[in-house]
Amino acid sequence: MGKSKKYTYGLVLSGGGTRGFAHLGAIKALEEEGITPDIISGVSAGSIVGALYADQQDAEEALKALISKNLMGFLKLMIPTDGLLKMTGFEKTLRKTLSARTFEDLKIPLIIHAVNINTTEYTRFDKGDLIQAIKASSSIPIVFPPVEIDGQQYLDGGLLNNFPVEPIKDSCETIIGINVNPLGPENNVKGLKKIAIRSFHLTMRNHAESRKYMCDIYIEPEELQHFGILDMSSAREIFEMGYKKTKEVLKKRQN
């Protein structure tokens, strides 16, 4: 008889900007079905939600906190040298929302990913300063400037892998993957910011597609393609899409 794996459930959370509110809805649905992840691997928006959940924050309460503190309210236009938008106040918002300051403070093991643009390496963060790792993982290229950690510059991990299954696939009995970045046709792609974001989406398109077969449970709310990745106004609707899709997937799995 083979040796049992270290964790029962592993959760993979993709990037996708404010579409990441769907992650919270999905987590609520999973918990209602008695499924509690033992380890989380996340990138970009998935790193934010992963940190909130690993900090033992209820999905509904986390949603309310992020909406009330307007997580994207920190955005301020800046002269486009390093990025179009400045992450002013992001760290302050994270510190208000999270009780944990380091990975070691979290109740559930969390792995966050970012790209070191100096070495071109896909970098794993699972120890030390939690806030800086989240900022690095969430820094969408061109839209945001790089985040400096120990003299190295980092950008959104979604550049190289927006669906980080590999770090946990061999240590979990069941892998649950949630992809909030479906990509469909778009007629209105005008303006530098829209073009930059669309281009970023194109680089990530095949990440989840090629890795979803590593998941035992795969959740992708297709309707999310109609929402922008910096749209706070639809947070509740996006949350409900994640919840509904997860319920549907789990129900089919039981039948």
C-alpha positions in Angstrom: 0.0 0.0 0.0 1.4 3.4 -1.0 2.4 6.0 1.4 -0.3 8.6 2.1 0.3 12.1 1.0 1.0 15.0 3.4 -2.2 16.9 2.8 -5.8 15.9 2.0 -6.9 19.0 0.1 -4.7 21.4 -1.8 -6.2 24.6 -3.3 -4.8 26.4 -6.3 -5.9 30.0 -6.9 -5.2 31.8 -10.2 -4.6 35.4 -10.8 -7.3 37.6 -12.4 -7.5 41.0 -10.6 -10.8 41.8 -9.1 -12.2 38.7 -10.6 -10.5 37.1 -7.6 -13.6 37.9 -5.6 -14.9 34.7 -7.2 -12.3 32.8 -5.3 -14.0 33.9 -2.1 -17.3 32.7 -3.3 -15.8 29.4 -4.3 -14.2 29.0 -0.9 -17.6 29.6 0.8 -19.2 26.9 -1.4 -16.3 24.4 -0.6 -16.7 25.0 3.1 -20.4 24.4 3.0 -19.6 21.0 1.4 -17.2 20.2 4.3 -14.1 20.8 2.1 -11.3 22.7 3.9 -8.0 23.1 2.1 -4.8 22.1 4.0 -2.4 24.1 1.8 -2.8 26.9 -0.8 -0.8 27.8 -3.8 -1.8 31.2 -5.3 -0.6 33.9 -7.6 -1.7 37.6 -8.0 -5.3 37.9 -6.9 -5.0 34.3 -5.7 -2.2 35.3 -3.4 -4.5 38.0 -1.8 -7.4 35.6 -1.3 -5.1 32.8 -0.3 -3.6 35.0 2.4 -7.0 36.1 3.7 -8.2 32.5 3.9 -5.0 31.2 5.5 -5.4 34.0 8.0 -8.6 32.3 9.0 -10.9 34.9 7.6 -14.5 34.0 6.7 -15.2 34.3 3.0 -18.2 36.7 3.4 -16.3 38.8 6.0 -13.3 39.0 3.8 -15.5 40.2 0.9 -17.0 42.9 3.1 -13.7 44.0 4.4 -12.2 44.3 0.9 -15.2 46.2 -0.4 -15.4 48.6 2.5 -11.7 49.3 2.4 -11.9 49.5 -1.4 -8.8 47.4 -2.2 -8.5 49.0 -5.6 -9.0 52.5 -4.2 -5.3 52.9 -3.8 -4.9 53.3 -7.5 -3.6 56.6 -8.6 -2.5 57.6 -12.1 1.2 58.3 -12.4 3.5 59.3 -15.2 4.0 56.1 -17.2 7.7 55.4 -16.5 7.6 52.1 -14.6 3.8 51.6 -14.7 0.5 53.3 -15.5 -0.9 53.0 -12.0 0.8 53.4 -8.6 0.1 50.9 -5.8 -0.3 53.7 -3.3 -1.9 52.5 -0.1 -2.0 48.8 -1.1 0.3 47.8 1.6 -1.7 49.9 4.1 -4.9 48.2 3.1 -3.4 44.7 3.3 -2.0 45.5 6.8 -5.5 46.6 7.9 -7.2 43.5 6.5 -4.7 40.8 7.5 -3.7 40.0 11.1 -0.7 38.0 9.9 2.5 39.7 9.0 4.6 36.7 8.0 3.9 33.4 6.4 4.7 31.7 9.7 1.7 33.6 11.3 -0.8 32.0 8.9 -3.0 29.1 10.1 -2.7 27.3 6.7 0.5 26.9 4.7 0.5 29.3 1.8 2.8 29.5 -1.3 2.9 32.7 -3.3 4.5 33.2 -6.7 6.1 36.2 -8.4 8.5 36.7 -11.3 12.0 38.0 -10.6 12.5 40.2 -13.6 16.3 40.5 -12.9 16.9 36.8 -13.1 13.7 35.8 -15.1 13.0 33.2 -12.4 9.5 32.1 -11.2 10.0 32.7 -7.5 8.3 30.9 -4.6 7.6 32.8 -1.4 6.5 30.8 1.6 8.6 32.2 4.5 9.1 35.7 6.0 7.4 38.9 5.0 3.9 38.1 3.7 2.8 41.6 2.6 5.7 42.3 0.3 5.3 38.8 -1.3 1.6 39.6 -2.0 2.5 43.0 -3.5 5.1 41.4 -5.7 2.8 38.6 -6.9 0.0 41.2 -7.7 2.1 43.7 -9.7 0.6 43.4 -13.2 3.3 44.4 -15.7 3.1 47.8 -17.4 -0.1 48.5 -15.3 1.9 48.5 -12.0 5.6 49.2 -11.3 7.8 46.3 -10.1 8.1 45.6 -6.4 11.6 45.5 -4.9 12.5 42.7 -2.4 16.1 42.3 -1.3 17.4 44.3 -4.2 15.5 42.3 -6.8 12.6 43.5 -8.9 9.4 41.4 -9.0 6.3 41.4 -11.1 3.0 39.4 -11.2 3.7 35.6 -11.2 1.0 35.2 -13.8 3.5 36.2 -16.4 5.1 32.7 -16.3 2.4 30.6 -14.6 -1.0 31.9 -13.7 -2.2 28.6 -12.3 0.5 27.2 -10.0 -0.5 23.6 -9.5 3.0 22.1 -9.6 4.2 23.2 -6.1 1.5 21.2 -4.3 0.3 18.5 -6.7 2.6 15.7 -5.4 1.8 16.4 -1.7 -2.0 16.4 -1.8 -4.6 13.6 -2.1 -7.0 16.0 -3.9 -6.2 19.1 -5.9 -8.9 21.8 -6.2 -8.1 24.4 -8.9 -10.0 27.7 -9.3 -9.3 29.7 -12.4 -10.9 33.1 -12.5 -9.3 34.2 -15.7 -11.3 32.8 -18.6 -10.6 34.6 -21.9 -13.2 35.2 -24.6 -13.7 37.5 -27.5 -13.5 41.3 -26.8 -14.5 43.9 -29.4 -13.5 47.0 -27.5 -9.8 47.0 -27.0 -8.8 50.6 -27.1 -6.5 52.7 -25.0 -3.1 51.8 -23.5 -4.4 50.3 -20.3 -6.9 48.0 -22.0 -4.3 46.9 -24.5 -1.8 46.2 -21.8 -4.3 44.2 -19.7 -5.5 42.3 -22.8 -2.0 41.5 -23.8 -1.3 40.2 -20.3 -4.3 38.0 -20.5 -3.2 36.5 -23.7 0.2 35.5 -22.2 -1.7 33.6 -19.5 -4.4 32.0 -21.6 -2.9 28.6 -21.8 -1.6 28.3 -18.3 -4.8 27.0 -16.8 -5.8 25.0 -19.9 -2.5 23.0 -19.8 -2.7 22.4 -16.1 -6.3 21.9 -15.3 -5.9 18.1 -15.9 -3.6 18.0 -12.9 -6.7 19.0 -10.8 -9.2 16.5 -9.3 -11.7 19.4 -9.0 -11.5 22.2 -11.6 -13.6 25.4 -11.3 -13.8 28.1 -13.9 -16.8 30.5 -13.9 -16.9 31.3 -17.6 -19.1 34.4 -17.1 -16.1 36.2 -15.5 -14.7 37.0 -18.9 -17.3 39.8 -19.1 -15.8 41.6 -16.1 -12.7 43.8 -16.1 -9.8 42.9 -13.8 -9.8 46.2 -12.0 -13.6 46.5 -11.5 -14.6 46.9 -7.8 -18.2 47.8 -8.6 -19.2 44.2 -9.4 -17.5 42.5 -6.4 -20.6 40.9 -5.0 -21.8 39.6 -8.4 -18.3 38.1 -9.1 -18.4 36.5 -5.6 -21.7 34.9 -6.3 -20.5 33.6 -9.7 -17.6 31.8 -7.9 -20.1 30.4 -5.3 -22.6 29.2 -7.9 -20.1 27.6 -10.2 -18.4 25.7 -7.4 -21.8 24.4 -6.2 -22.5 23.2 -9.7 -19.1 21.4 -10.1 -19.4 19.7 -6.7 -22.9 18.6 -7.4 -21.9 17.0 -10.7 -19.0 15.3 -9.0 -21.3 13.7 -6.4 -23.7 12.3 -9.1 
